[in-house]
Amino acid sequence: MRLPALTSPSWHWLTTAVTVFCIAVQPVQAQEQAPKPDSALQQTLPEPMIPSAPDLDASSWILVDANSGEVLVEHEADKRLPPASLTKMMTAYIVEKEIDDGNIDDQDMVTVSENAWRTGGSRMFIREGTQVSVNDLLHGVVIQSGNDASVALAEHVAGSETSFADLMNQQAQRLGLQNSHFVNATGLPNPDHYSSARDLAKIAKHIIQDYPDHYEVYSEKYFTYNDIRQPNRNRLLWRDASVDGLKTGHTEEAGYCLVASAKQNDMRLISVVMGTNSDAARAQETQKLLSYGFRFFDTFRLYQRGAVLNQSRIWGGAQDQLKIGVSEDIYLTVPKGRRDDMTAQLNLPETLEAPVQAGQQLGTLNVKLGDETLMEQPLVALQTVEEGGFFKRIWDTVLRFFTGLFD
């Protein structure tokens, strides 16, 4: 573990170095550093060896850590491709959002239209004129990949599938999807209907993190409706206990596709594989990505949201100390064996003056692995410090003047 040397104070910035060792955050201690071994025993350890990423028999793929957002492997990840039934992840995401927002209930009964009943391709086998709960339809979409269930939900949420597609595209914009456009809720082929491996990984991440109460359905192996029991088409649910979702897709145009997520200990990976030549191939190529990620990388929480990273003197305030930290959990993904090589710096103004509002950005946190910058994150005030009274401000002005003389 290396502790970077403190930079000398300047008129504008004071840089404080901290070691990065534990997930739990401790207040910054400039004197804290790793113990040095006896010089006679000290030796330089080689960097851990990491092989090149696997080359897949597919059109496009990506492997992402769900918590840190780090892309571990990618190939043609922004290429616009037909997503087939991977589309249904966006369909399910919107339905889950509508449930959580209170606009619909999972026990609402949906009357199946002729349009939904007649939709071709994979089916849940709902019947025209019958009523089916939103919950059952959602299971039919995710587990059975039912095109009929997808259209029924789209009509229930937005009145028509066309209007629902508008919602899908608005949601795509909100999620920052750069290479996606939807014209239906099913993924049935259309020249104007496309997505990319990177965008689909983003949708999967939001499904997992935004609506965790609904995520369990993606791991269910079977669902029975209308006395018809159908299996989940994600083969990895049977082969790998760490895999707990998400969705398969297949059309002649798209090939065989799979978005999968797996969790080992505190590390969750999301893989997207598009355009393989068989059901078996999409599972096999996905397994290659997941095995590579878990074998050669580690993810951990570096700092917790709201943890105090620094307490700074604030002048002219109702109180003298200001707690500073980060506004969200900070996760990092690094090659296995390199965690102790990381260093972090808190870059803060030399002088802080009241008033300061909670959440106000005051500086930056920089984390490096060797000479490579891994991340830069805003440092924010963790509390509000109002301006002090007249005599407090006068006293701080005098004190600051004499402090400056001695400095």
C-alpha positions in Angstrom: 0.0 0.0 0.0 1.5 3.3 -1.0 0.6 6.7 0.5 1.2 9.6 -1.9 3.1 12.5 -0.5 1.2 15.6 0.5 1.5 18.5 -1.9 2.5 21.8 -0.4 -0.3 24.3 0.3 -1.0 26.8 -2.5 -3.2 29.8 -2.7 -5.9 27.8 -4.5 -5.7 24.2 -3.5 -4.7 21.9 -0.7 -4.3 18.2 -1.6 -4.6 15.6 1.0 -3.5 12.1 0.3 -5.2 9.1 1.8 -4.5 5.4 1.5 -7.2 3.2 0.0 -7.3 -0.1 1.9 -10.6 -0.8 3.5 -14.1 -0.6 2.3 -15.1 1.2 5.5 -14.1 4.9 5.4 -12.1 6.5 8.1 -11.4 10.2 8.5 -8.3 11.3 6.6 -5.1 10.9 8.6 -2.1 12.4 6.9 0.3 10.4 9.0 -1.3 7.1 8.3 0.7 4.9 6.0 1.5 1.2 5.3 4.3 -0.4 7.4 7.5 -0.9 5.5 9.2 -4.3 5.6 12.7 -4.8 6.7 15.0 -3.6 3.8 16.8 -6.9 3.8 13.6 -8.8 3.2 11.9 -6.2 0.9 11.4 -7.4 -2.7 9.5 -6.1 -5.7 6.5 -8.3 -6.5 5.5 -8.7 -10.1 2.2 -7.3 -11.2 -0.5 -10.0 -11.4 -0.8 -11.5 -14.9 -4.2 -11.0 -16.7 -4.8 -12.7 -20.0 -6.4 -11.0 -23.0 -10.2 -11.1 -23.0 -11.9 -14.1 -24.6 -12.8 -13.8 -28.3 -16.4 -14.9 -28.8 -18.2 -16.4 -31.8 -20.8 -13.6 -31.8 -21.6 -10.3 -33.5 -21.3 -8.1 -30.4 -20.7 -8.4 -26.7 -19.9 -6.5 -23.5 -19.1 -7.4 -19.9 -19.9 -4.7 -17.2 -19.6 -4.6 -13.4 -23.1 -3.6 -12.2 -21.9 -1.6 -9.2 -18.9 0.3 -10.5 -20.1 0.5 -14.1 -16.6 -0.6 -15.3 -16.5 -2.2 -18.7 -14.3 -5.2 -18.5 -14.7 -6.6 -22.0 -16.3 -5.2 -25.1 -16.5 -5.8 -28.9 -18.7 -3.8 -31.2 -20.7 -2.8 -28.1 -22.2 0.3 -29.8 -23.2 -1.4 -33.0 -26.9 -1.1 -33.8 -28.4 -4.6 -34.0 -31.8 -6.2 -33.9 -32.4 -7.1 -30.2 -35.2 -9.6 -30.8 -36.8 -10.5 -27.4 -34.1 -8.7 -25.5 -36.5 -5.8 -26.2 -38.8 -7.2 -23.5 -36.3 -6.0 -20.8 -37.4 -2.5 -21.7 -41.1 -3.6 -21.8 -40.7 -5.2 -18.3 -38.8 -2.2 -17.0 -41.5 0.2 -17.9 -44.2 -2.0 -16.3 -42.1 -2.3 -13.1 -41.7 1.5 -13.1 -45.5 2.0 -13.5 -46.1 -0.4 -10.6 -43.6 1.3 -8.3 -45.0 4.8 -9.3 -48.5 3.6 -8.3 -50.0 4.1 -11.7 -50.9 0.4 -12.0 -51.0 -2.5 -9.6 -49.6 -5.9 -10.1 -53.0 -7.4 -9.3 -54.8 -5.3 -11.9 -56.8 -7.4 -14.3 -56.0 -6.9 -18.0 -58.6 -7.7 -20.6 -56.8 -9.5 -23.5 -57.5 -7.8 -26.9 -57.8 -9.6 -30.2 -54.6 -7.8 -31.2 -52.6 -9.2 -28.3 -54.1 -12.7 -28.8 -53.2 -12.7 -32.5 -49.5 -11.6 -32.0 -47.3 -14.3 -33.4 -44.0 -15.7 -32.3 -43.3 -17.0 -28.8 -46.5 -17.0 -26.7 -47.9 -17.1 -23.2 -51.1 -18.5 -24.7 -53.5 -16.0 -23.3 -57.0 -16.0 -24.8 -58.9 -13.1 -26.3 -61.5 -11.6 -24.0 -60.1 -13.2 -20.8 -58.7 -11.3 -18.0 -55.1 -11.8 -16.8 -53.3 -10.1 -13.9 -50.4 -7.7 -14.5 -48.3 -10.0 -12.4 -49.0 -13.1 -14.5 -48.4 -11.1 -17.7 -45.1 -9.9 -16.4 -44.1 -13.5 -15.7 -45.2 -14.4 -19.2 -43.0 -11.7 -20.7 -39.9 -12.5 -18.7 -40.0 -16.2 -18.3 -42.0 -17.4 -21.3 -41.0 -14.5 -23.6 -44.6 -14.1 -24.6 -45.2 -11.7 -27.4 -48.9 -11.8 -26.6 -48.3 -10.9 -23.0 -46.0 -8.0 -24.0 -48.7 -6.5 -26.3 -51.4 -7.0 -23.6 -49.2 -5.1 -21.0 -48.3 -2.4 -23.6 -52.0 -1.8 -24.3 -52.8 -1.7 -20.6 -50.1 0.8 -19.8 -50.4 3.1 -22.8 -53.6 2.3 -24.6 -51.8 0.9 -27.7 -48.5 -0.7 -28.6 -47.6 2.3 -30.7 -48.1 4.7 -27.7 -46.1 2.3 -25.5 -43.2 2.4 -28.0 -43.2 6.1 -27.5 -42.8 5.5 -23.8 -40.0 3.1 -24.5 -38.1 5.7 -26.5 -38.6 8.4 -23.9 -37.3 6.0 -21.3 -34.3 5.1 -23.5 -33.5 8.8 -23.6 -33.8 9.2 -19.9 -31.5 6.2 -19.3 -28.9 7.6 -21.7 -29.2 4.9 -24.4 -27.4 6.2 -27.5 -28.0 3.4 -30.0 -31.6 2.2 -29.3 -34.9 2.8 -31.0 -38.1 0.9 -30.3 -41.2 0.5 -32.5 -42.9 -2.4 -30.6 -43.0 -4.1 -27.2 -41.9 -7.6 -28.4 -38.8 -7.3 -30.5 -40.4 -8.7 -33.6 -38.3 -7.6 -36.6 -38.6 -4.1 -37.9 -35.9 -2.0 -39.7 -36.4 0.9 -37.3 -36.2 -1.3 -34.2 -32.6 -1.7 -32.9 -30.4 -1.6 -29.8 -26.8 -2.2 -28.9 -24.9 -4.4 -26.4 -24.0 -1.4 -24.3 -27.5 0.0 -24.2 -28.9 -3.4 -23.2 -26.4 -3.7 -20.4 -27.6 -0.3 -19.1 -31.2 -1.5 -19.2 -30.3 -4.6 -17.3 -28.4 -2.6 -14.7 -31.4 -0.4 -14.1 -33.8 -3.4 -13.8 -31.5 -4.8 -11.1 -30.9 -1.6 -9.2 -34.0 0.5 -9.7 -36.6 -2.2 -8.9 -34.9 -4.9 -6.9 -38.3 -6.1 -5.6 -39.2 -7.2 -9.1 -35.9 -8.8 -10.0 -36.6 -12.2 -8.6 -38.9 -13.1 -11.5 -35.9 -13.1 -13.9 -34.4 -16.1 -12.0 -37.5 -18.3 -12.1 -37.0 -21.4 -14.2 -40.6 -22.2 -15.0 -44.0 -20.5 -15.3 -47.3 -22.2 -15.8 -50.3 -20.4 -17.3 -53.4 -21.9 -18.9 -52.1 -25.3 -17.8 -49.1 -24.9 -20.1 -45.8 -25.1 -18.3 -42.9 -23.4 -20.1 -39.2 -23.1 -19.1 -37.1 -20.0 -18.9 -34.9 -20.1 -22.0 -31.9 -18.9 -20.1 -29.9 -22.2 -19.9 -27.4 -20.7 -17.4 -30.1 -20.7 -14.7 -29.6 -24.4 -14.6 -25.8 -24.5 -15.1 -24.5 -21.8 -12.9 -25.9 -21.0 -9.4 -24.5 -17.5 -9.5 -26.6 -16.6 -12.6 -30.0 -15.1 -11.6 -31.3 -13.4 -14.8 -32.0 -11.8 -17.3 -33.4 -12.4 -20.8 -32.9 -14.4 -24.0 -33.8 -13.4 -27.6 -33.9 -15.0 -31.0 -35.0 -14.2 -34.5 -33.5 -15.2 -37.8 -32.3 -11.7 -38.3 -30.8 -11.2 -34.8 -29.4 -14.7 -34.2 -29.4 -16.1 -30.7 -28.8 -13.4 -28.0 -28.5 -13.4 -24.2 -28.3 -10.8 -21.4 -27.2 -12.5 -18.2 -26.3 -11.3 -14.7 -24.4 -13.3 -12.1 -23.3 -12.5 -8.6 -20.4 -13.9 -6.6 -19.9 -12.6 -3.1 -20.4 -8.8 -3.4 -19.5 -8.6 -7.1 -22.2 -8.6 -9.8 -21.5 -8.8 -13.5 -23.8 -8.1 -16.5 -23.0 -9.7 -19.8 -24.6 -9.1 -23.2 -23.9 -11.5 -26.1 -25.6 -10.8 -29.5 -25.7 -12.7 -32.8 -24.6 -16.2 -31.9 -25.6 -19.2 -34.1 -27.5 -21.3 -31.6 -29.1 -21.5 -28.2 -26.2 -23.5 -26.9 -23.7 -21.1 -28.3 -25.2 -18.0 -26.6 -25.0 -19.8 -23.2 -21.5 -21.0 -23.8 -20.1 -17.6 -25.0 -21.8 -15.8 -22.1 -20.2 -18.3 -19.6 -16.8 -17.4 -21.1 -17.4 -13.7 -20.3 -18.7 -14.2 -16.8 -15.9 -16.7 -15.9 -13.2 -14.3 -17.2 -14.7 -11.4 -15.2 -14.9 -13.2 -11.9 -11.6 -14.9 -12.2 -9.4 -11.8 -13.0 -11.2 -8.8 -11.4 -12.4 -7.6 -8.0 -15.0 -5.1 -7.1 -15.4 -3.5 -3.7 -17.0 -0.5 -2.1 -14.3 2.1 -1.6 -16.3 4.8 0.2 -19.9 4.7 1.6 -22.3 7.4 0.9 -22.3 10.0 3.7 -19.1 8.8 5.3 -16.8 11.6 6.5 -13.6 11.7 4.5 -12.4 15.1 5.8 -13.3 17.7 8.5 -12.2 21.1 7.4 -12.0 24.5 9.1 -14.8 26.8 7.8 -14.5 30.5 8.4 -17.3 32.9 9.3 -19.8 30.1 10.1 -22.1 29.3 12.9 -19.7 26.4 13.6 -16.0 25.9 12.9 -15.9 22.5 11.4 -17.4 21.2 8.1 -17.7 17.5 7.3 -16.9 16.5 3.8 -17.5 13.3 1.9 -19.2 11.8 -1.2 -22.9 11.8 -2.0 -23.1 8.2 -3.2 -21.5 4.8 -2.7 -18.2 4.6 -4.6 -17.4 1.2 -6.1 -14.2 0.3 -8.0 -13.3 -2.6 -10.1 -9.6 -3.5 -10.4 -7.5 -6.5 -11.5 -7.1 -9.1 -8.8 -4.0 -8.4 -6.7 -3.9 -4.7 -7.5 -6.1 -3.4 -4.8 -3.2 -2.3 -2.6 -1.6 -0.4 -5.4 -4.4 2.2 -5.4 -4.0 5.8 -4.1 -6.5 8.5 -3.5 -6.3 12.2 -3.2 -8.8 14.7 -1.7 -8.5 18.0 -3.6 -10.1 20.8 -1.6 -9.8 24.6 -1.4 -7.3 25.8 1.1 -10.0 28.2 2.5 -13.7 27.4 3.1 -16.1 30.2 4.0 -19.7 30.0 5.2 -22.4 29.7 4.2 -22.2 26.2 2.7 -25.2 24.1 1.8 -25.4 20.3 2.3 -24.6 18.6 -1.0 -22.6 21.6 -2.4 -19.6 20.5 -4.3 -16.3 21.7 -2.7 -13.6 19.7 -4.5 -12.8 16.3 -6.1 -11.8 12.9 -5.1 -9.2 11.3 -7.4 -8.3 7.6 -7.3 -5.4 6.2 -9.2 -4.0 2.7 -9.9 -0.3 3.4 -10.6 -0.3 6.3 -13.0 -3.8 5.5 -14.3 -6.7 7.6 -13.1 -9.5 5.2 -12.2 -12.1 7.8 -11.3 -12.8 11.4 -10.3 -15.7 12.0 -8.0 -17.2 15.2 -6.5 -16.5 15.9 -2.8 -19.5 17.5 -1.2 -20.5 19.1 2.1 -22.2 16.6 4.3 -23.9 19.3 6.3 -25.2 22.9 6.0 -23.2 25.6 7.8 -25.0 28.9 8.0 -23.2 32.2 8.2 -22.3 33.1 11.8 -23.4 36.1 13.7 -21.7 39.5 13.5 -19.3 39.0 16.4 -18.5 35.5 15.2 -17.6 36.7 11.7 -15.4 39.5 13.2 -13.6 37.1 15.5 -13.0 34.7 12.6 -11.6 37.5 10.5 -9.1 38.5 13.2 -8.2 34.9 13.9 -7.7 34.2 10.2 -5.5 37.3 9.8 -3.1 36.2 12.6 -3.2 32.6 11.5 -2.0 33.8 8.1 0.8 35.8 9.6 2.2 32.7 11.5 1.7 30.6 8.4 
